[in-house]
Amino acid sequence: MKNKIIVPGKIIFSFLLIVFTLSLFPHLTQARIVNRVMAIVDNQVITSMNLRQAISVEYRQEDFLALPVKEQNAIIKKALDELIDNLLIARKAASLGIGIGDEEVNETIERVLQQNRMDKETLEKALAAQNLDFTSYRNKIASDLLKAKFVSKEIKSNIIITQQEILNYAKKHDLLSTEESVTLAQIFIPTSSAHAAAGKDDELWKDLHKRLKNDENFFALASEYSEGPAAAKGGRLGTFKRGNLLEEIEEVAYEQPLNKPSKVIKTSLGYHMIMITNRTGKDEEHSLTPEAEEQVKEKLYDEKLTKSMKNMGRDLRREYSVKIMK
């Protein structure tokens, strides 16, 4: 296993700032220092020109040089770390047979052009204004796509969030609700429908009962049978606090077992078959609305992704040699 060479950070990045500034203004020094080697990653070099181009994507020269030295150092360090990470990922991805084809790069660039309503010539002019060329831009697109594919296959696909983790987080951050609410979906037949004439005895309901007994999916059946506006969403209506539903529906909603289709309910609007997918309240064991659960899940996912990315960078630096030049 190859070892990483460690150099004190403050010394490195104070020096890198000097070299980077000189690369912005080559007329201030001899040409040989303009494209200095900044780091070597598994025998592949990162130069001051590579670093300048990476920073130029985010900052114009005058804006960068106007920043305090401390901020410039932080930007340079971040940019160099990202360049190193990208080379490490490229090495690891190649060993795993993960790659990006020219067609994928071309399609991405074409989308960028369409979204910004510009042609290639306009893009090249915009890049030139940032001291970038099209080849460098294309290489960056390829690098970004490769990183995204690698992270998706090797990291994101392995992130698992359990219900217990969600519940623990909700308890810790006081997100459990004591307010009564129900989350429901429905199959709805309005009074204006031909299927409403026979009421609860319509053949439609008989067919539905038969298919539900055969364990067919309620949401799929709602998409097929329901005549309400929520049919396109599998009949999902969302979450409602107590008092915000029709009285006949609410009466059933707080007694109906979770994830079981109800009897047919008649209201002034028509006929409803509901299914309660979640319920909160003081008597519920785990009172967390689906909306709150989704927020917790996203938070936990982001935390795990950040940690996994950090661990990945550490592990790759142990697997491959990384040398930052003095």
C-alpha positions as a Markdown table, in Angstrom:
| # | Residue | x | y | z |
|---|---|---|---|---|
| 1 | Met | 0.0 | 0.0 | 0.0 |
| 2 | Lys | 1.3 | 3.4 | -0.9 |
| 3 | Asn | 1.6 | 6.1 | 1.7 |
| 4 | Lys | 0.5 | 9.7 | 1.5 |
| 5 | Ile | 3.2 | 12.3 | 2.1 |
| 6 | Ile | 2.0 | 14.9 | 4.6 |
| 7 | Val | 3.2 | 18.5 | 4.6 |
| 8 | Pro | 2.1 | 21.2 | 7.1 |
| 9 | Gly | -1.0 | 22.7 | 5.7 |
| 10 | Lys | -0.4 | 26.4 | 6.4 |
| 11 | Ile | 3.1 | 26.3 | 4.8 |
| 12 | Ile | 1.8 | 24.5 | 1.7 |
| 13 | Phe | -1.1 | 26.8 | 1.0 |
| 14 | Ser | 0.7 | 30.0 | 1.7 |
| 15 | Phe | 3.2 | 28.9 | -1.0 |
| 16 | Leu | 0.4 | 27.7 | -3.3 |
| 17 | Leu | -1.2 | 31.1 | -3.1 |
| 18 | Ile | 2.1 | 32.7 | -4.3 |
| 19 | Val | 2.4 | 30.2 | -7.2 |
| 20 | Phe | -1.2 | 30.5 | -8.1 |
| 21 | Thr | -1.0 | 34.4 | -8.2 |
| 22 | Leu | 2.0 | 34.2 | -10.4 |
| 23 | Ser | 0.2 | 31.9 | -12.8 |
| 24 | Leu | -2.5 | 34.6 | -13.1 |
| 25 | Phe | 0.1 | 37.1 | -14.0 |
| 26 | Pro | 2.8 | 35.3 | -15.9 |
| 27 | His | 4.5 | 38.6 | -16.9 |
| 28 | Leu | 5.5 | 39.1 | -13.3 |
| 29 | Thr | 7.9 | 36.2 | -13.4 |
| 30 | Gln | 9.8 | 33.7 | -15.6 |
| 31 | Ala | 7.6 | 31.4 | -17.7 |
| 32 | Arg | 9.0 | 28.3 | -16.1 |
| 33 | Ile | 7.1 | 28.9 | -12.9 |
| 34 | Val | 3.8 | 29.6 | -14.6 |
| 35 | Asn | 2.7 | 26.0 | -15.0 |
| 36 | Arg | 4.3 | 24.5 | -11.9 |
| 37 | Val | 3.4 | 21.0 | -10.6 |
| 38 | Met | 1.2 | 21.4 | -7.6 |
| 39 | Ala | 0.5 | 17.8 | -6.7 |
| 40 | Ile | 1.1 | 14.3 | -8.0 |
| 41 | Val | -1.6 | 11.7 | -7.7 |
| 42 | Asp | -0.6 | 8.2 | -8.5 |
| 43 | Asn | 2.0 | 9.4 | -11.0 |
| 44 | Gln | -0.4 | 11.9 | -12.6 |
| 45 | Val | 0.3 | 15.6 | -12.1 |
| 46 | Ile | -1.9 | 18.5 | -11.2 |
| 47 | Thr | -0.4 | 21.8 | -12.3 |
| 48 | Ser | -0.9 | 25.4 | -11.4 |
| 49 | Met | -2.7 | 25.8 | -14.7 |
| 50 | Asn | -5.2 | 23.0 | -13.8 |
| 51 | Leu | -5.7 | 24.8 | -10.5 |
| 52 | Arg | -6.2 | 28.2 | -12.1 |
| 53 | Gln | -8.8 | 26.7 | -14.6 |
| 54 | Ala | -10.7 | 25.0 | -11.8 |
| 55 | Ile | -10.9 | 28.3 | -9.8 |
| 56 | Ser | -11.7 | 30.3 | -12.9 |
| 57 | Val | -15.0 | 28.3 | -13.3 |
| 58 | Glu | -16.2 | 29.9 | -10.0 |
| 59 | Tyr | -14.3 | 33.2 | -9.8 |
| 60 | Arg | -13.1 | 35.9 | -12.2 |
| 61 | Gln | -9.5 | 36.9 | -11.7 |
| 62 | Glu | -10.3 | 40.3 | -10.4 |
| 63 | Asp | -12.9 | 38.9 | -8.0 |
| 64 | Phe | -10.5 | 36.3 | -6.7 |
| 65 | Leu | -7.6 | 38.7 | -6.2 |
| 66 | Ala | -9.9 | 41.1 | -4.4 |
| 67 | Leu | -10.6 | 38.6 | -1.7 |
| 68 | Pro | -8.7 | 38.5 | 1.6 |
| 69 | Val | -5.7 | 36.2 | 1.6 |
| 70 | Lys | -7.3 | 33.8 | 4.1 |
| 71 | Glu | -10.3 | 33.3 | 1.7 |
| 72 | Gln | -8.0 | 32.9 | -1.2 |
| 73 | Asn | -6.1 | 30.2 | 0.6 |
| 74 | Ala | -9.4 | 28.4 | 1.5 |
| 75 | Ile | -10.5 | 28.5 | -2.1 |
| 76 | Ile | -7.2 | 27.2 | -3.4 |
| 77 | Lys | -7.2 | 24.4 | -0.8 |
| 78 | Lys | -10.7 | 23.4 | -1.7 |
| 79 | Ala | -10.0 | 23.4 | -5.5 |
| 80 | Leu | -6.8 | 21.4 | -5.1 |
| 81 | Asp | -8.6 | 18.8 | -2.9 |
| 82 | Glu | -11.3 | 18.5 | -5.5 |
| 83 | Leu | -8.8 | 18.0 | -8.3 |
| 84 | Ile | -7.0 | 15.3 | -6.2 |
| 85 | Asp | -10.4 | 13.6 | -5.4 |
| 86 | Asn | -11.4 | 13.6 | -9.0 |
| 87 | Leu | -8.1 | 11.9 | -10.1 |
| 88 | Leu | -8.4 | 9.4 | -7.3 |
| 89 | Ile | -12.0 | 8.6 | -8.3 |
| 90 | Ala | -10.9 | 8.3 | -11.9 |
| 91 | Arg | -8.3 | 5.8 | -10.9 |
| 92 | Lys | -10.7 | 3.8 | -8.7 |
| 93 | Ala | -13.5 | 3.9 | -11.2 |
| 94 | Ala | -11.2 | 2.6 | -13.9 |
| 95 | Ser | -10.2 | -0.4 | -11.7 |
| 96 | Leu | -13.9 | -1.1 | -11.2 |
| 97 | Gly | -14.8 | -0.8 | -14.9 |
| 98 | Ile | -16.8 | 2.4 | -14.4 |
| 99 | Gly | -16.4 | 4.9 | -17.2 |
| 100 | Ile | -18.0 | 7.7 | -19.2 |
| 101 | Gly | -18.4 | 7.6 | -22.9 |
| 102 | Asp | -18.1 | 10.5 | -25.4 |
| 103 | Glu | -21.9 | 10.2 | -26.1 |
| 104 | Glu | -22.7 | 10.9 | -22.5 |
| 105 | Val | -20.5 | 14.0 | -22.5 |
| 106 | Asn | -21.9 | 15.2 | -25.8 |
| 107 | Glu | -25.5 | 14.8 | -24.5 |
| 108 | Thr | -24.7 | 16.7 | -21.3 |
| 109 | Ile | -23.1 | 19.6 | -23.2 |
| 110 | Glu | -26.1 | 19.7 | -25.6 |
| 111 | Arg | -28.4 | 20.0 | -22.6 |
| 112 | Val | -26.4 | 22.8 | -21.2 |
| 113 | Leu | -26.5 | 24.6 | -24.6 |
| 114 | Gln | -30.3 | 24.1 | -24.8 |
| 115 | Gln | -31.0 | 25.2 | -21.2 |
| 116 | Asn | -28.9 | 28.4 | -21.7 |
| 117 | Arg | -30.3 | 28.9 | -25.3 |
| 118 | Met | -26.8 | 29.2 | -26.8 |
| 119 | Asp | -24.8 | 27.5 | -29.5 |
| 120 | Lys | -21.3 | 26.1 | -29.2 |
| 121 | Glu | -19.6 | 29.3 | -30.5 |
| 122 | Thr | -21.4 | 31.4 | -27.9 |
| 123 | Leu | -20.3 | 28.9 | -25.2 |
| 124 | Glu | -16.7 | 29.1 | -26.4 |
| 125 | Lys | -16.7 | 32.9 | -26.2 |
| 126 | Ala | -18.2 | 32.7 | -22.6 |
| 127 | Leu | -15.4 | 30.2 | -21.6 |
| 128 | Ala | -12.7 | 32.4 | -23.2 |
| 129 | Ala | -13.9 | 35.3 | -21.0 |
| 130 | Gln | -13.0 | 33.1 | -18.0 |
| 131 | Asn | -9.7 | 32.1 | -19.5 |
| 132 | Leu | -11.0 | 28.6 | -20.3 |
| 133 | Asp | -11.1 | 26.7 | -23.5 |
| 134 | Phe | -13.7 | 24.2 | -24.8 |
| 135 | Thr | -11.4 | 21.2 | -24.3 |
| 136 | Ser | -10.9 | 22.0 | -20.7 |
| 137 | Tyr | -14.6 | 22.5 | -20.3 |
| 138 | Arg | -15.4 | 19.2 | -21.9 |
| 139 | Asn | -12.8 | 17.4 | -19.7 |
| 140 | Lys | -14.5 | 18.9 | -16.6 |
| 141 | Ile | -17.9 | 17.7 | -17.8 |
| 142 | Ala | -16.5 | 14.2 | -18.2 |
| 143 | Ser | -14.9 | 14.3 | -14.8 |
| 144 | Asp | -18.1 | 15.5 | -13.1 |
| 145 | Leu | -20.1 | 12.8 | -14.9 |
| 146 | Leu | -17.6 | 10.1 | -13.9 |
| 147 | Lys | -17.7 | 11.3 | -10.2 |
| 148 | Ala | -21.5 | 11.3 | -10.2 |
| 149 | Lys | -21.7 | 7.8 | -11.7 |
| 150 | Phe | -19.0 | 6.5 | -9.3 |
| 151 | Val | -20.7 | 8.0 | -6.2 |
| 152 | Ser | -24.1 | 6.7 | -7.3 |
| 153 | Lys | -22.8 | 3.1 | -7.8 |
| 154 | Glu | -20.3 | 2.9 | -4.9 |
| 155 | Ile | -21.8 | 5.1 | -2.2 |
| 156 | Lys | -25.4 | 6.2 | -2.7 |
| 157 | Ser | -26.6 | 2.6 | -3.5 |
| 158 | Asn | -25.2 | 1.5 | -0.2 |
| 159 | Ile | -26.9 | 4.1 | 2.0 |
| 160 | Ile | -29.7 | 2.5 | 4.0 |
| 161 | Ile | -32.0 | 4.4 | 6.4 |
| 162 | Thr | -34.1 | 2.3 | 8.7 |
| 163 | Gln | -37.5 | 3.2 | 10.3 |
| 164 | Gln | -35.8 | 2.9 | 13.7 |
| 165 | Glu | -33.2 | 5.5 | 12.7 |
| 166 | Ile | -36.0 | 7.8 | 11.5 |
| 167 | Leu | -37.9 | 7.3 | 14.8 |
| 168 | Asn | -34.8 | 7.9 | 16.9 |
| 169 | Tyr | -34.0 | 11.1 | 15.1 |
| 170 | Ala | -37.6 | 12.3 | 15.4 |
| 171 | Lys | -37.6 | 11.6 | 19.1 |
| 172 | Lys | -34.3 | 13.3 | 19.6 |
| 173 | His | -35.3 | 16.4 | 17.8 |
| 174 | Asp | -38.9 | 16.5 | 19.2 |
| 175 | Leu | -40.6 | 16.0 | 15.9 |
| 176 | Leu | -43.2 | 13.5 | 17.0 |
| 177 | Ser | -46.7 | 15.0 | 16.9 |
| 178 | Thr | -49.4 | 14.7 | 19.6 |
| 179 | Glu | -51.9 | 16.5 | 17.2 |
| 180 | Glu | -54.4 | 14.2 | 15.7 |
| 181 | Ser | -54.2 | 13.7 | 11.9 |
| 182 | Val | -54.7 | 11.1 | 9.2 |
| 183 | Thr | -53.0 | 10.5 | 5.9 |
| 184 | Leu | -55.2 | 8.8 | 3.4 |
| 185 | Ala | -56.0 | 7.8 | -0.1 |
| 186 | Gln | -59.4 | 7.1 | -1.7 |
| 187 | Ile | -61.3 | 5.7 | -4.5 |
| 188 | Phe | -64.0 | 8.2 | -5.3 |
| 189 | Ile | -67.2 | 8.0 | -7.4 |
| 190 | Pro | -69.0 | 11.4 | -7.5 |
| 191 | Thr | -72.8 | 11.6 | -7.5 |
| 192 | Ser | -72.7 | 12.7 | -11.1 |
| 193 | Ser | -71.1 | 9.4 | -12.2 |
| 194 | Ala | -73.1 | 6.7 | -13.9 |
| 195 | His | -71.6 | 4.3 | -11.3 |
| 196 | Ala | -73.4 | 6.3 | -8.5 |
| 197 | Ala | -76.9 | 5.3 | -9.6 |
| 198 | Ala | -76.8 | 1.9 | -7.9 |
| 199 | Gly | -75.0 | 3.4 | -4.8 |
| 200 | Lys | -72.9 | 0.9 | -2.8 |
| 201 | Asp | -74.4 | -2.0 | -4.8 |
| 202 | Asp | -72.8 | -0.9 | -8.1 |
| 203 | Glu | -70.9 | -3.6 | -9.9 |
| 204 | Leu | -67.8 | -1.3 | -9.7 |
| 205 | Trp | -67.6 | -1.8 | -5.9 |
| 206 | Lys | -68.2 | -5.5 | -6.2 |
| 207 | Asp | -65.3 | -5.8 | -8.7 |
| 208 | Leu | -63.1 | -3.7 | -6.4 |
| 209 | His | -63.8 | -5.8 | -3.4 |
| 210 | Lys | -62.9 | -8.9 | -5.4 |
| 211 | Arg | -59.6 | -7.5 | -6.6 |
| 212 | Leu | -58.6 | -6.1 | -3.2 |
| 213 | Lys | -59.3 | -9.6 | -1.7 |
| 214 | Asn | -56.7 | -10.9 | -4.2 |
| 215 | Asp | -54.2 | -8.4 | -2.7 |
| 216 | Glu | -54.1 | -6.1 | -5.7 |
| 217 | Asn | -52.6 | -2.7 | -5.0 |
| 218 | Phe | -55.0 | -0.1 | -3.6 |
| 219 | Phe | -53.2 | 2.8 | -5.2 |
| 220 | Ala | -53.1 | 1.2 | -8.6 |
| 221 | Leu | -56.8 | 0.4 | -8.4 |
| 222 | Ala | -57.5 | 4.1 | -7.4 |
| 223 | Ser | -55.7 | 5.2 | -10.5 |
| 224 | Glu | -57.9 | 2.9 | -12.6 |
| 225 | Tyr | -61.3 | 3.3 | -10.9 |
| 226 | Ser | -61.4 | 6.6 | -9.0 |
| 227 | Glu | -63.0 | 9.6 | -10.7 |
| 228 | Gly | -61.6 | 12.2 | -8.3 |
| 229 | Pro | -58.8 | 14.6 | -9.1 |
| 230 | Ala | -56.3 | 12.6 | -7.0 |
| 231 | Ala | -56.7 | 9.5 | -9.3 |
| 232 | Ala | -53.5 | 10.4 | -11.1 |
| 233 | Lys | -51.6 | 10.1 | -7.8 |
| 234 | Gly | -53.1 | 6.7 | -6.9 |
| 235 | Gly | -55.9 | 8.4 | -5.0 |
| 236 | Arg | -53.5 | 9.9 | -2.4 |
| 237 | Leu | -55.0 | 12.9 | -0.8 |
| 238 | Gly | -52.3 | 13.8 | 1.8 |
| 239 | Thr | -52.5 | 14.5 | 5.5 |
| 240 | Phe | -55.4 | 16.1 | 7.3 |
| 241 | Lys | -55.8 | 17.3 | 10.9 |
| 242 | Arg | -58.9 | 16.3 | 12.8 |
| 243 | Gly | -61.9 | 18.4 | 11.8 |
| 244 | Asn | -60.7 | 19.0 | 8.2 |
| 245 | Leu | -62.5 | 16.0 | 6.6 |
| 246 | Leu | -66.1 | 15.3 | 5.8 |
| 247 | Glu | -67.8 | 14.1 | 8.9 |
| 248 | Glu | -68.7 | 10.7 | 7.4 |
| 249 | Ile | -65.1 | 10.1 | 6.3 |
| 250 | Glu | -63.5 | 11.3 | 9.5 |
| 251 | Glu | -65.7 | 9.0 | 11.6 |
| 252 | Val | -64.2 | 6.0 | 9.8 |
| 253 | Ala | -60.7 | 7.4 | 9.4 |
| 254 | Tyr | -59.9 | 7.4 | 13.1 |
| 255 | Glu | -61.2 | 3.9 | 13.6 |
| 256 | Gln | -60.0 | 2.2 | 10.4 |
| 257 | Pro | -56.9 | -0.1 | 10.7 |
| 258 | Leu | -53.9 | 1.2 | 8.9 |
| 259 | Asn | -53.3 | 0.1 | 5.3 |
| 260 | Lys | -56.7 | -1.6 | 5.1 |
| 261 | Pro | -59.4 | -0.5 | 2.6 |
| 262 | Ser | -62.5 | 0.7 | 4.3 |
| 263 | Lys | -66.2 | 0.0 | 3.6 |
| 264 | Val | -67.9 | 2.2 | 1.0 |
| 265 | Ile | -68.8 | 5.5 | 2.6 |
| 266 | Lys | -71.6 | 7.7 | 1.3 |
| 267 | Thr | -71.3 | 11.5 | 1.5 |
| 268 | Ser | -73.0 | 14.5 | -0.1 |
| 269 | Leu | -70.2 | 14.4 | -2.7 |
| 270 | Gly | -70.6 | 10.8 | -3.7 |
| 271 | Tyr | -69.1 | 7.4 | -2.7 |
| 272 | His | -65.7 | 6.8 | -1.1 |
| 273 | Met | -63.5 | 3.9 | -0.2 |
| 274 | Ile | -60.6 | 5.1 | 1.9 |
| 275 | Met | -57.3 | 3.7 | 3.1 |
| 276 | Ile | -55.4 | 5.3 | 6.0 |
| 277 | Thr | -51.7 | 5.0 | 5.6 |
| 278 | Asn | -50.7 | 7.0 | 8.7 |
| 279 | Arg | -52.2 | 8.4 | 11.8 |
| 280 | Thr | -50.8 | 10.7 | 14.5 |
| 281 | Gly | -52.2 | 11.7 | 17.9 |
| 282 | Lys | -51.7 | 11.2 | 21.6 |
| 283 | Asp | -52.9 | 7.5 | 21.5 |
| 284 | Glu | -50.7 | 6.6 | 18.5 |
| 285 | Glu | -47.4 | 4.7 | 19.2 |
| 286 | His | -45.3 | 6.5 | 16.6 |
| 287 | Ser | -46.8 | 9.8 | 15.7 |
| 288 | Leu | -44.8 | 11.1 | 12.7 |
| 289 | Thr | -46.5 | 12.6 | 9.7 |
| 290 | Pro | -45.3 | 11.3 | 6.2 |
| 291 | Glu | -44.1 | 14.9 | 5.5 |
| 292 | Ala | -42.1 | 15.0 | 8.7 |
| 293 | Glu | -40.8 | 11.5 | 8.0 |
| 294 | Glu | -39.6 | 12.5 | 4.5 |
| 295 | Gln | -37.8 | 15.5 | 5.9 |
| 296 | Val | -36.1 | 13.3 | 8.5 |
| 297 | Lys | -35.2 | 10.8 | 5.9 |
| 298 | Glu | -33.6 | 13.5 | 3.7 |
| 299 | Lys | -31.6 | 14.8 | 6.6 |
| 300 | Leu | -30.3 | 11.4 | 7.6 |
| 301 | Tyr | -29.5 | 10.6 | 3.9 |
| 302 | Asp | -27.5 | 13.9 | 3.6 |
| 303 | Glu | -25.6 | 13.2 | 6.8 |
| 304 | Lys | -24.7 | 9.6 | 5.7 |
| 305 | Leu | -23.7 | 10.8 | 2.2 |
| 306 | Thr | -21.4 | 13.5 | 3.6 |
| 307 | Lys | -19.8 | 11.0 | 6.0 |
| 308 | Ser | -19.4 | 8.4 | 3.2 |
| 309 | Met | -17.9 | 10.9 | 0.9 |
| 310 | Lys | -15.4 | 11.9 | 3.6 |
| 311 | Asn | -14.5 | 8.3 | 4.3 |
| 312 | Met | -14.2 | 7.6 | 0.6 |
| 313 | Gly | -11.6 | 10.4 | 0.2 |
| 314 | Arg | -9.7 | 9.2 | 3.2 |
| 315 | Asp | -9.7 | 5.6 | 1.9 |
| 316 | Leu | -8.6 | 6.5 | -1.6 |
| 317 | Arg | -5.7 | 8.5 | -0.2 |
| 318 | Arg | -4.6 | 5.4 | 1.6 |
| 319 | Glu | -4.9 | 3.3 | -1.5 |
| 320 | Tyr | -3.1 | 5.6 | -3.9 |
| 321 | Ser | -0.2 | 7.9 | -3.4 |
| 322 | Val | -0.8 | 11.6 | -3.1 |
| 323 | Lys | 2.0 | 14.1 | -2.9 |
| 324 | Ile | 1.5 | 17.8 | -2.5 |
| 325 | Met | 4.5 | 19.7 | -3.7 |
| 326 | Lys | 6.4 | 22.1 | -1.6 |
